[in-house]
Amino acid sequence: MKPGGIVDWTAPDAKADAIFGAGATAAEKGMANGVGLAGAGIITLVAWLNGAPWNVLHYIVAAVIAFDVVGGVVANGLNAAKRDHFGPPSATAKTALGRLVRHPVVFTALHIHPIIVGIFYPPHLWWWGPLWYLAILGGTVIVRSVPLYLERPAALGFVALATMVAAYSPAPALWGWLPVMMALKLVLAHAVQEEPYRPDAAEDPSRDRR
């Protein structure tokens, strides 16, 4: 067993943070933001190098979606977020968005990203967005419906199968990765209840004490 860190479900005495979770450390926030920015940079660069027939709005929307979804894979998996999503209500739960993230199925239902992409980006596959939207929503429902000890394997199984289907299916140009990232962000990272490990004082002296 890897040493260091403790499991702490206690709601921290910290300000509300529906994105990263109340009491998130600078390292946690920096990792999520860094990965999100990298994702936005990758799709922007790849689209430009491939001469994608995109206008400025296409690039902006693509960067925003990539930042949200790719960075969200990390943000939803943060220990501070897990504690906010499944533990005793913190200051975050007093906000509208904070209450929302404590309901994974509803939170997933608001992610219409595939529908936007399917309509907005060539070759405009009208069926692609609704298909993956319903698939990701269904995956979240499954994970929240099984016993706790099966949540993680169920989510991993869904992501594995979604990855294979996405690899062999048509998709809007340069967007074949989106279903996989959506599954990672919502079905695996958000919907699975996991223990919120916190750094000990030696790892992060500034960590919250509650």
C-alpha positions in Angstrom: 0.0 0.0 0.0 1.3 3.4 -0.9 2.1 5.5 2.2 1.0 9.0 2.7 -2.5 10.6 2.7 -5.6 10.0 4.8 -9.2 9.3 4.0 -11.2 12.3 5.2 -14.9 12.7 4.6 -15.3 15.6 6.9 -16.7 18.7 5.1 -13.8 21.3 5.2 -14.1 24.8 6.6 -13.5 26.2 3.2 -15.3 28.4 0.7 -17.6 26.8 -1.9 -16.0 25.4 -5.0 -18.3 23.5 -7.3 -15.6 23.0 -9.9 -12.8 21.5 -7.8 -14.5 20.8 -4.5 -14.2 22.8 -1.3 -10.7 22.7 0.2 -9.0 21.6 -3.1 -5.3 22.2 -2.9 -3.3 24.3 -5.4 -1.8 21.2 -6.8 -5.3 19.7 -7.5 -6.5 22.9 -9.2 -3.3 23.3 -11.2 -3.4 19.8 -12.5 -7.1 20.1 -13.7 -6.6 23.5 -15.3 -3.3 22.4 -16.9 -4.8 19.3 -18.5 -7.8 21.3 -19.7 -5.6 23.9 -21.3 -3.5 21.2 -22.9 -6.6 19.6 -24.3 -7.8 22.9 -25.8 -4.4 23.5 -27.3 -4.2 20.1 -28.8 -7.5 20.3 -30.7 -6.8 23.8 -31.8 -3.3 22.9 -33.1 -4.5 19.6 -34.8 -7.4 21.4 -36.5 -5.0 24.1 -37.8 -2.4 21.6 -39.0 -5.0 19.6 -40.8 -6.5 22.6 -42.5 -9.9 22.0 -41.0 -12.7 24.1 -42.7 -13.4 25.9 -39.5 -14.1 29.6 -38.9 -13.1 31.5 -35.8 -16.3 30.4 -34.0 -15.5 26.8 -34.7 -12.1 27.2 -33.1 -13.5 29.0 -30.0 -16.2 26.4 -29.4 -13.8 23.5 -29.9 -11.3 25.0 -27.4 -14.0 25.6 -24.8 -15.5 22.1 -25.2 -12.0 20.5 -25.0 -11.0 22.5 -21.9 -14.3 21.6 -20.2 -14.3 17.9 -21.0 -10.6 17.1 -20.9 -10.0 19.2 -17.8 -13.2 17.8 -16.3 -11.8 14.3 -16.4 -9.3 15.4 -13.8 -11.5 17.9 -12.0 -14.2 15.3 -11.3 -11.7 12.8 -10.1 -10.1 15.1 -7.6 -10.3 14.0 -4.0 -11.7 17.3 -3.0 -14.4 16.9 -5.6 -15.2 13.4 -4.5 -15.7 14.6 -1.0 -18.0 17.4 -2.1 -20.0 15.1 -4.5 -20.6 12.2 -2.0 -19.7 13.4 1.5 -21.4 15.5 4.0 -22.6 18.9 2.5 -19.9 21.5 2.5 -20.2 25.2 1.7 -20.4 24.1 -1.9 -23.8 22.4 -1.3 -25.3 25.8 -0.5 -24.8 27.0 -4.1 -27.0 26.0 -7.0 -24.1 24.5 -9.0 -22.9 22.8 -5.8 -26.2 21.1 -5.3 -26.3 20.0 -9.0 -22.9 18.2 -8.9 -24.2 16.1 -6.1 -26.7 14.5 -8.6 -24.5 12.8 -11.2 -27.4 11.7 -13.5 -28.8 15.3 -13.7 -25.2 16.7 -14.1 -24.6 14.3 -17.0 -27.9 15.2 -18.6 -26.8 18.8 -18.9 -23.7 17.8 -21.0 -25.1 18.2 -24.5 -21.6 18.6 -26.0 -22.0 15.7 -28.5 -25.2 17.2 -29.8 -23.5 20.6 -30.3 -20.6 19.0 -32.1 -22.7 16.8 -34.3 -24.7 19.8 -35.5 -21.9 22.4 -35.7 -19.0 20.5 -37.2 -18.7 18.8 -40.6 -19.8 16.4 -41.9 -22.8 17.2 -39.6 -23.8 13.7 -38.6 -27.2 14.4 -37.1 -27.5 11.0 -35.4 -24.0 11.1 -33.8 -24.7 13.6 -31.0 -28.0 12.2 -29.7 -26.6 8.7 -29.9 -23.6 9.4 -27.7 -25.5 11.8 -25.5 -27.9 9.0 -24.6 -25.1 6.4 -24.3 -23.2 8.5 -21.8 -26.3 9.3 -19.8 -27.2 5.6 -19.8 -23.7 4.7 -18.5 -24.1 7.2 -15.7 -27.5 5.7 -14.7 -26.0 2.2 -14.7 -23.1 3.2 -12.5 -25.4 4.9 -10.0 -27.7 1.9 -10.0 -25.3 -0.9 -9.1 -24.0 -1.7 -5.6 -21.1 0.5 -4.4 -18.5 -2.2 -4.8 -19.4 -2.6 -8.5 -19.4 1.1 -9.4 -15.8 1.4 -10.4 -15.7 -1.8 -12.5 -19.0 -1.0 -14.2 -17.7 2.5 -15.1 -14.4 1.0 -16.4 -16.3 -1.5 -18.4 -18.4 1.2 -19.9 -15.4 3.3 -20.8 -13.7 0.3 -22.4 -16.6 -0.6 -24.6 -17.3 3.0 -25.5 -13.7 3.4 -26.6 -14.0 0.5 -28.9 -17.3 1.6 -30.4 -16.0 5.2 -30.9 -12.8 3.9 -32.6 -14.9 2.0 -35.2 -17.7 4.5 -35.7 -18.0 7.6 -38.0 -17.7 10.9 -36.2 -17.4 14.6 -37.1 -13.9 15.3 -38.3 -11.4 15.6 -35.5 -14.0 14.7 -32.9 -13.7 11.0 -32.6 -12.1 11.4 -29.1 -15.1 13.2 -27.6 -17.3 10.2 -26.6 -14.3 8.6 -24.8 -13.5 11.8 -22.9 -17.2 12.3 -22.0 -17.3 8.7 -20.7 -14.2 9.3 -18.6 -15.4 12.7 -17.3 -19.0 11.7 -16.4 -19.3 8.0 -16.1 -15.9 7.2 -14.5 -14.6 10.3 -12.9 -17.9 11.8 -11.7 -20.4 9.0 -11.1 -18.2 6.7 -9.1 -18.1 7.2 -5.3 -14.5 6.9 -4.1 -12.7 7.6 -0.9 -11.4 11.2 -0.7 -7.7 11.0 0.1 -6.1 14.1 1.6 -2.4 14.9 1.8 -0.8 14.7 5.2 1.0 17.6 6.7 4.4 16.4 5.3 3.0 16.4 1.7 1.1 19.7 1.9 1.5 21.8 5.1 -1.3 24.1 3.8 -4.0 21.5 3.6 -7.2 22.0 5.3 -7.3 20.6 8.9 -10.9 19.4 8.9 
